[in-house]
Amino acid sequence: MNGIPLTFSEHQIKRTIIGGPKAIDPAALNISVILLNSSGSHYKLHVFENLLQCNFQTIVSVEHDSNNFTDDVSKRFPMIKFLVPLEKTTDGDLINLAMGEVQSDYVLVLRDTLSLPTNFIPPHLAERLTADSPYCIVPRLLDNQKNALPCAFSPSAEHTHFVIDSSSEIANGKKTLFPFDYVALYNRKKFIELGGFDWTISSPYWQNLDLALRSWLWGENTFLTSHMQFSYMDEPPVNDTTFNLDYLRCYLKNELPKIKMGAGYIRRSSFLVFLGRSSCGFMEARRQFNAARLWVSKNKYRYKMDLQTLIQDWSRKDDDKDKNE
């Protein structure tokens, strides 16, 4: 594994940037869009047209494969900025790169496989959603049969093991651990301060969860809203939760750290616990463990709580809320 990145822009890949507005429209929403395009999706042009009707500050269309991009598209939509990577990388890494191409306070990450209603974020809704400057706002998502997808995720413990419970019940302002499929409205400044997605984690599920857990442990919040709703036009993705090397990196950065004297740290004695979970051999496990201890040490004053406290507070606050309702 590579060293653990400290900043959202630490990994720079070869890419081409084409088009985009020459100046910011003062009447535009204080929201930009990052559109993640699947390989050769035939919905793309229709999605572009719907996005342009919403008057976003900037729209960044991100391709996964440069072979799926043609100059004809950029000429047809000159107001859209096209980011075309010239080497293979992860969804999270592409989002990091696109975040550096916009200036708005909030950025909505979408996929071209989502059906977007006409004018789905009018100005009054944009102001309402971002009024309290939350880090992340997660919309309601439906599958291609209009069935609600589980978008409400909560942390819990089962026999001392960290587990995630899921539900399709959406309530405005309800907490959720992470956004499904990266789709969410992000506070750009807070996203950058959190370091963005860890590009060294290649699994979409563990990469997404890694940043989400970090945001909670570092004092940020993610909420659900029913005021934004999108449905997939094809089968929605299935989370691959396989325990692999990507899981181990997420585990090291988020499950092992503890809080002492207002700072995060990983106990040296935790190595034996980690070694028992890993299957990469003693020397490689030691290298990964030491890299994680160094990363946590560099970020130690960012930690506001450890995972155990997050689970306890989450359950306690939910119980208190239920009693008051």
Secondary structure, DSSP 4 states (H G I P E B T S, - for coil): -PPPPSSTTS----EEEEE--SS--TTS-SEEEEEEEPTT-TTHHHHHHHHHTTT-S-EEEEES-GGG--HHHHHH-TTSEEEEESS---HHHHHHHHHTT--SSEEEEEETTEE--TT-S-HHHHHHHHTT--SEEEEEEE-TTSPBP--EEEEEEETTEEEEEEE----TT-B-SS-GGG-EEEEHHHHHHHT---TT---HHHHHHHHHHHHHHTT--EEEEEEEEEEESSPPP------SHHHHHHHHHHTS-EEETTEEE--TTHHHHHHHH--S-HHHHHHHHHHHHHHHHHTGGG-S--HHHHHHHHHHHHHHHHHH-
